[in-house]
Amino acid sequence: MRFDVVINDLCALAWTTQRIAMTSDGSPWRPVVHVEDICEAIYRALLAPADTVRARVFNVGQTEENYRVRELAQIVADEFPGCSVSVGPPSGDSRSYRVSFERIRRELPGFRCRYTARDGTRQLRELFELIKMTPDTYQFRAFTRLRQLKHLQASGQIDDEFYWR
């Protein structure tokens, strides 16, 4: 599990706190794609004629799955009963990623995404219910890349350039 990707983080917040309090206005764009759709794209690329995929870059996803962060927060809140959403002021962080997926739709035979942000959100809620996820699990360092890297550095397992010792 990675809790440092947008849908996973928002779902974990909704589950553990029943509250998504954004520190910005939520206006940046984020494309989302389900891991099973990524697997399907890899499978289709392996089946495709070599000339179709050799030395080509494909954004994996579907154009309709580009969302503003505040829209994703609302989708999550809708799937987690009792969860509230609040937004903050506009942020100085202008990172925004709105992606075109037309090439993969057009050029990778047979590939189509099957899952939406709402589908993935529902699956995470069901999983959290099943495992009775706790706030300690959500906060555990191994599920957030930056926390894990800091731990590996502090414990001497990797150096300052992130190489294993």
N, C-alpha and C positions, 0 to 999 in steps of 0.2 A: 504494500500500500504506500502511496505517496500522498502526504497531506500538504504538499507545497504546489499542487496544481489546482486551478481555480475551482472546479466542480467538487473535487474531493475535500478541499479545505472548507468551502461553504457548507457542504453537507455535514462535515464533522462539527463545525460551529453550531449548525442548526440542531444537531443531535445532542451535543453536550451542553449547550447554553440556551437553546431555544431563542437565540438572538443572533442576527447578523448585523453588526454595527460597522458600517464601512467608514473609513477615515477620509474617503474622497467622495466625489459625487457619482462615482461608478460609471463615468462616461467612456472610459477606454474600451476598445473592442478586443474580444478574445474569441478565436475560433476554438471549437471543442469537437473532439472526435472520441468515440468509444474505442476501447482497446480491442474489442472483437472486430470492429471495422478495420482497424490497423492490421490485424492478423489476416483478415480477408484480402486486403490490398497486397500484402506480401505474397499470399498464396496466388492471387491472380497474376502478380508480376512474375512469379516463378513459372506459371503456365503460359504466359504470353510469348509470342514470337520474340526472339532475342532482339531483332531490329526495332521492335516497338519500345523496349525498355532500356536497352544498352545506352549508357551515358546520359540518361534522361532523369530529370528530377520531377517528382510528382508530389504535390501537396495532397495529403490524405485527409479526406473529409468531404463535406458537402456545403455548398455556399450558404444554404439556409441555416447552417449551424454556426454562423458568426453572430455573436451577441455582445451587447454592452454588459459590463460586469453587473450593473444594477438589474438588468433583465435576468441574468443567471441567478442573482440573489433572490429575485421574486419567484422564479421557477422552483428553486430549492425551498423557499418558505412555503410555497403552495403544497409541496410534497411532505413537509414536516409539520404536522398539526401543532398549532400554538407558537410557531416561530414568527418573530417579528423582524422587520428590516428597517434600518435607518441609514441615511446617507449623510455624508459630511460636505464640506465646501469643495470646490474644484481644487485639484491637486497640481502641484508643479511638475509631477511625474507625468510626462506626456507619452509614455510608451503605450502604443495602441497597435493591435495586430488584426487587421481585417484581411482575410485571405481568399483568393480565388481558387476554386477547385475544378475549374472547367477542363483543364488538361486531363486530369485523371478520369473525369466523367466521359470525356470525348475519346481518349486514346487507350485506356486500359480495358480491354474487352471483358465484359461481364461484371465489372466492379460497380457496386452501388452500396452506399451506407445503409444499414438497417436500423441503427439506433439514433435517437435524438438526445439532447441534453436532459429532457424530462425522463426518458427511459433510464438513462444512467443514474439520475438522481433517485428515481424510485428503487432501482436495484441496490444502491448504497443504503437507503433507508431500511430496506428489507434485511440487508446484511448486518447493519448495526443492531437491528432488533434481534436477529438470530444469535449474534455473538455477545449481545448485551454490552456493547462497547462503552468503555469508561473514559472520562476525561484524561486519565493517566495514559491510556493507550494513545489517544489523540496527541498528547504532548510528548510522547516518547521520541527521543532524538532520532532513532533509526528510520522514522517515517517522514523525516524532513531533511532533504539533502544538505542544506547549509549547517544544520545542527550536527548531523552525522560527520560532516567534514571537519568541523571544529573539534568534535570529540576525538576523531582519528589523529588530528594534529596534536591536541593536548596530551593524548596518551602516547605520543611518539610513534604511532603506527604509520603515519605518512609525514613527509617533510613539507616545507613551505611551498614547494612547487607541486604538491599533491602526488608525489611518487611514493610507492610503498618502500619502507625501510627494510 
